Amino acid sequence: MTGGRIISSLVRVIRGLSALFWGLPLSLLACGRTAMGDMSPELGLFPALAANGLILYGVMQLQKFHPQEQVWIKAVERAKLFALLNVALSPFPWWWNRWPDEPFFGESMLLLLFSGMSLLLCLNHALRRLAAMLPDETLRSETGVFTALNSTLIFALVALVAAWMLASLLPAPPIWLNLLLVTVNERRGWLVVVLALLPLALTMTLLWRAKEALFNGLGERQ
């Protein structure tokens, strides 16, 4: 690969990491606030669609980097699959807010939640593969620790949501469990946002560190 093509590839992946760095928190904010009715009604489904579209754009930019590395590309393609699914599900926070009693919209919101967590997990694996291709030993070490911690947090969050779903199906739950379910149902939007903040913050840290490493590599080539 010529020097010009290498620089162009580095620029694309830096652009993709930047899009992901901003798109991930914007998606959580847009989907959460739209579902809770805090967004302006005039905006409709646009904020969630735009934020998830930015994430998809970022993932697609990563595909331009080292396309011959099959393990890396497969990790990026898995992230792209969930990014596409999130874009397709972007209208449902707005529809669910308008018609909260419609079961299909509620089930679609749960699918969006699981798809978002899966996207974070796939991005962490992709960032680990990216760090393995870069000469920064500190970045590789940090990425290994952070991705392992993030995977644990994401699986724990998914397990909590699954436990809540199963408890909601009980025909006659104990009084204490029923009170807990009522409280969770009343605050479920904010609870999801709060619980997702830590894995999101760790992923954003990895994105920023990877972008810095690539910037340094770009500076050395110019």
N, C-alpha and C positions, 0 to 999 in steps of 0.2 A: 504494500500500500504506500503510495507517495505521500510526501510531507503535507501537501495541500489537502489530500483526502483524509489524512489522520486528523488534521486540525478541524476540518469540517465535521468529522465524526464526533470529536470532543465537544465542539460547540453545540451540536444537536443534543448530546446526552446531558450537558450542563443546562440547556434550555428545558429538557424534559424533567430534570430533577427540580428545577425552579418551579415549573408548572405543578409538579406534585407537592412541593413544599407549601405552596399557597392553596392549591386545590383541595387538599385533604381537610384542613380546618374549615375552609369555606363550605365544603360539602356538609360537614357535620353541623355547622351553624345554620346553613340554609335549610337542610332537611328537618333539623330539629325545630327551628323556629317556625317553619311553614306548617309542620304537623301540629304545633301547639297554638297556631293562629296568631303568632306575634309579628308575622310579616304583613306588609301592606297588601290588602286584597287586590290592588291594581297590578301588583307584580305577578300574581298567580303562581304558576309552576316554573317561571323563568329562573329564579335564583338557584333552585336545586338542579335544574337542567344545565345551567351554565357552569356551575361548580363541578358537577360530575363530568361534563364535557371537557373541562380543563384537565381533570385527572386522566381521562382517556387520551387527550392530546399528549400529556406528559409521558404516559406509558408507550405510546406509539413512537415518540422520539427516542426512547431507550432502545427500540428495536434496530435503530441505525448503527448502534455501537457493537463492534466485533460480531457481525452476523454469523461468522464461521464457528463461534463457540456455542455448541449445541446445548450444553447444560444451562448456560446463561440465557440463551434465546427461549428455551422451553420455560424457564422461570418467568421471563417477561411475558410470554404468551399466556401463561396461566393468569397473571395479573391483568392482562388485557381482556381476558374472558369476563372476569368479574367487573372490570371497569365498564365494559359494554352492557352488562346486566344492570349495573347501577344507573347508567344513562336511561335504559329502557324503563326502569322503575322510578325514575325521577318525578313523574307526575303524581305518584300515589300519596306522598305526604300532603299535598294540597287537596286531593280528592278525599282522603281520609279525614282531613280537618272539616271538610264541608259535609261529609256523610259518614260520621264515625260509627253509626250502627250497621253499616254495610259490611258483612263478614268478609267479602272478597277483598275490600280495601284494607281491612285489618290484617288479613293473612299476607297481603302483598307488602305491608309495612314490616312484618316479621321477616319476610324474604329479603327485603332491602337491608335490614339489620344484619342478617347472617351473611349476605353478600358483601356488605361493607367490612365486616370483620374478616371475611375470607380474603378480601382485597388487601387489607393491612397485612395479613399473614403472608400472602404471596409477594407483596412488595418487600417485606423483610427478608424473605428468602432470595429475592432478586438482588437486593442490596448486598447481601452476603456474598453472592456470586460476583457482583461488581467489584467489591473490595478485594476478592481473591485475585482479580486481574490487574489490580493497581499495585504499584511498588511501595505503598505506604504501610509499613508493618504495624504502626500504631492504629491505623484505621481498621486493619484486618482484626486486630485484637479486640478493639471496641465493638466492632460490628458483630463479632462472635458472641460477646457477652450480652449485648443489647438485643440481638435477635432471639437468643435463648430466653431471656427474660420476657420479651414481648410475646413470644409464642405461648409461654405459660399464662400471661395475663389475658391474652385473647381467648385461649381455651377455657380459662376460668370464667370469663364474661359470658361465653357461649353456654357454659354449663349452668350458670345462674339463670340465664334466660330460659333454657330448657326446663330447669326446675320450676320456674314460675309458670310456664305453660302447663306442665304436668299437674301442678298444684291447682291450677285454675279448672282443670277437668274433673277434680274430685267432686262426687255428688253431694257429700255432706262433710265438709272439712271441719276440724275443731274450731272453736270460737277464736282462739288466738291466731290460728292460721287464716281464718276468714278476715279478721281485722287487719292482719298483715297484708293480705291480698288486696283489700280495699284501699289501704294506704299506698301500696305500690301502684295500683291501677290509677289512682288520682295523680300520682307524680311520676308516672313511668317515662314521660318524655324527658324530663330533667334528669332522672336517674340514669337513663341510657347515655345522655350527653356526658354526665359526670364520670361514669364508669369507663367511658371510651377515651377520656382525656389523657390518661397516663400512657396507654399504648400508642395513642396518636402523637403525644409529645415525644416519646422515644423514637418513633419512626421519623418525625420531623428532624430530630437531632441527627439521625443517621443520614438523612437526605442532605442536610447542611454540611456535614463532615465530608461526605462523598463529593459534593460540589466543590468544596474547598480543595480537596486533593486533586480533582480534575483541573481546577483553575491553576494550581501550581504546575501541573504537568503541561498545561497549555502555555503558561508563561515561559517554561524552560525551552519549549519548541520554537518560540517566536524570537 
